[in-house]
Amino acid sequence: MSTLSSEADLSTAVAGVKLKHVLMNASGVLGALPEHVTRLANYGLAAVVTKTFTKRPREGYGPPIILRLENIGFLNAVGLANPGVGAVPQVVRRGKELGLPIMVSVGGSTVEEYVEVASVSADAGADLLELNLSCPHTMGYGLDVGSDPSNVFEVTKAVASVSKVPVVAKLGLSDNYIKSAGKALEAGAKALTLINTIRAMVIDVYSLRPVLSNVFGGLSGPPLHPIAVKVVYDVYREFSPEIIGVGGVTNWVTAAELVLAGAKAIQVGSALSSNDPRELIRSILGGLSEWVKGLEYVRLTDLVGLAHRK
Ligand SMILES: Cc1cc2nc3c(=O)[nH]c(=O)nc-3n(C[C@H](O)[C@H](O)[C@H](O)COP(=O)(O)O)c2cc1C
């Protein structure tokens, strides 16, 4: 087939799950309710990722929980607010009705909780499980797990050894991210999602207090992007695993950089808050297709990790 006249092939697969193209949403940006799944499907994504579910419902923190930083990105400390694992089956069912692969984001404050949320999600028909090992602002639920490679191993092993559904480990920026990535893979993760938000804070100079009720939060959007590119690049260089790249993707160029660093799928989070998310997804896909054709490649996946070529 000529690559000049037709669209480039943007299809991919993550842990054996085929995707019609490389874009999915990032966890937490919608995805806690069935109607969110419908909205995300309407944006034209190839798969839907749920909000992180925990065993019990969590109300999260009191307001303010999210700040839009002008021309920069977002700072959030939502506190993993979610309706609890009981809501997972109906969210998964909506994904199935819409014919979209669905990845359930799994959280927990103990290994047993991760295993329980994972089993309910697998029984409900989830196509993939994404272990959130990297929430930066909820103690006992994230980065304090993911920055310790032995915790990463323990949680991933416990879930992967009982799960019939492929496990994807989501990690963030920590001193140990390469070791944690290695331990997740050793424990049975079939892919890695890199990266979660990074701890940051804003202070109100009139009230003289931190703005977020939680004092600090997780930074997302454009400032995260070059950091995500480096983490993906470093982990790909070390292990060449299947990687879902996430962090500050706002257009096709930022998505393409993550592909070249080593990502075979891409998540879009903060940028979905744009006025027209459907058009955003369409334009990222269009740009990627033109880019692949312009380079005279056929498939986007042929470009995965090419920035590592000597
Ligand atoms: C409001 C908000 C809520 C989030 N909630 C979750 C969550 O529940 N679980 C998770 O793994 N990541 C969560 N994230 C992190 C995103 O999935 C993603 O890793 C991060 O925002 C970087 O991508 P972006 O720059 O495209 O937003 C959240 C991000 C935002 C902005």
The ligand as an SDF file (V2000), in Angstrom:
LIG
                    3D

 31 33  0  0  0  0  0  0  0  0999 V2000
   -7.0740   16.0910   38.0200 C   0  0  0  0  0  0  0  0  0  0  0  0
   -6.1420   14.9380   37.8610 C   0  0  0  0  0  0  0  0  0  0  0  0
   -6.4510   13.7260   38.4670 C   0  0  0  0  0  0  0  0  0  0  0  0
   -5.6050   12.6190   38.3270 C   0  0  0  0  0  0  0  0  0  0  0  0
   -5.9510   11.4360   38.8980 N   0  0  0  0  0  0  0  0  0  0  0  0
   -5.1710   10.3330   38.7110 C   0  0  0  0  0  0  0  0  0  0  0  0
   -5.5700    9.0580   39.2050 C   0  0  0  0  0  0  0  0  0  0  0  0
   -6.6270    8.8830   39.7950 O   0  0  0  0  0  0  0  0  0  0  0  0
   -4.7210    8.0040   38.9820 N   0  0  0  0  0  0  0  0  0  0  0  0
   -3.5350    8.1240   38.2910 C   0  0  0  0  0  0  0  0  0  0  0  0
   -2.8240    7.1270   38.1040 O   0  0  0  0  0  0  0  0  0  0  0  0
   -3.1600    9.3280   37.7870 N   0  0  0  0  0  0  0  0  0  0  0  0
   -3.9450   10.4160   37.9780 C   0  0  0  0  0  0  0  0  0  0  0  0
   -3.5710   11.6230   37.4310 N   0  0  0  0  0  0  0  0  0  0  0  0
   -2.3050   11.7170   36.6840 C   0  0  0  0  0  0  0  0  0  0  0  0
   -2.5270   11.5260   35.1750 C   0  0  0  0  0  0  0  0  0  0  0  0
   -3.0230   10.2630   34.8910 O   0  0  0  0  0  0  0  0  0  0  0  0
   -1.2130   11.7560   34.3980 C   0  0  0  0  0  0  0  0  0  0  0  0
   -0.2560   10.7930   34.8040 O   0  0  0  0  0  0  0  0  0  0  0  0
   -0.6230   13.1450   34.6100 C   0  0  0  0  0  0  0  0  0  0  0  0
   -1.6400   14.1230   34.7270 O   0  0  0  0  0  0  0  0  0  0  0  0
    0.3340   13.5580   33.4990 C   0  0  0  0  0  0  0  0  0  0  0  0
   -0.3370   13.6440   32.2700 O   0  0  0  0  0  0  0  0  0  0  0  0
   -0.8380   15.0650   31.6370 P   0  0  0  0  0  0  0  0  0  0  0  0
    0.3250   15.9920   31.7070 O   0  0  0  0  0  0  0  0  0  0  0  0
   -1.2560   14.7050   30.2450 O   0  0  0  0  0  0  0  0  0  0  0  0
   -1.9850   15.5160   32.4930 O   0  0  0  0  0  0  0  0  0  0  0  0
   -4.4090   12.7410   37.5660 C   0  0  0  0  0  0  0  0  0  0  0  0
   -4.1040   13.9610   36.9450 C   0  0  0  0  0  0  0  0  0  0  0  0
   -4.9450   15.0560   37.0790 C   0  0  0  0  0  0  0  0  0  0  0  0
   -4.5780   16.3550   36.3940 C   0  0  0  0  0  0  0  0  0  0  0  0
  1  2  1  0
  2  3  1  0
  2 30  2  0
  3  4  2  0
  4  5  1  0
  4 28  1  0
  5  6  2  0
  6  7  1  0
  6 13  1  0
  7  8  2  0
  7  9  1  0
  9 10  1  0
 10 11  2  0
 10 12  1  0
 12 13  2  0
 13 14  1  0
 14 15  1  0
 14 28  1  0
 15 16  1  0
 16 17  1  0
 16 18  1  0
 18 19  1  0
 18 20  1  0
 20 21  1  0
 20 22  1  0
 22 23  1  0
 23 24  1  0
 24 25  2  0
 24 26  1  0
 24 27  1  0
 28 29  2  0
 29 30  1  0
 30 31  1  0
M  END
$$$$
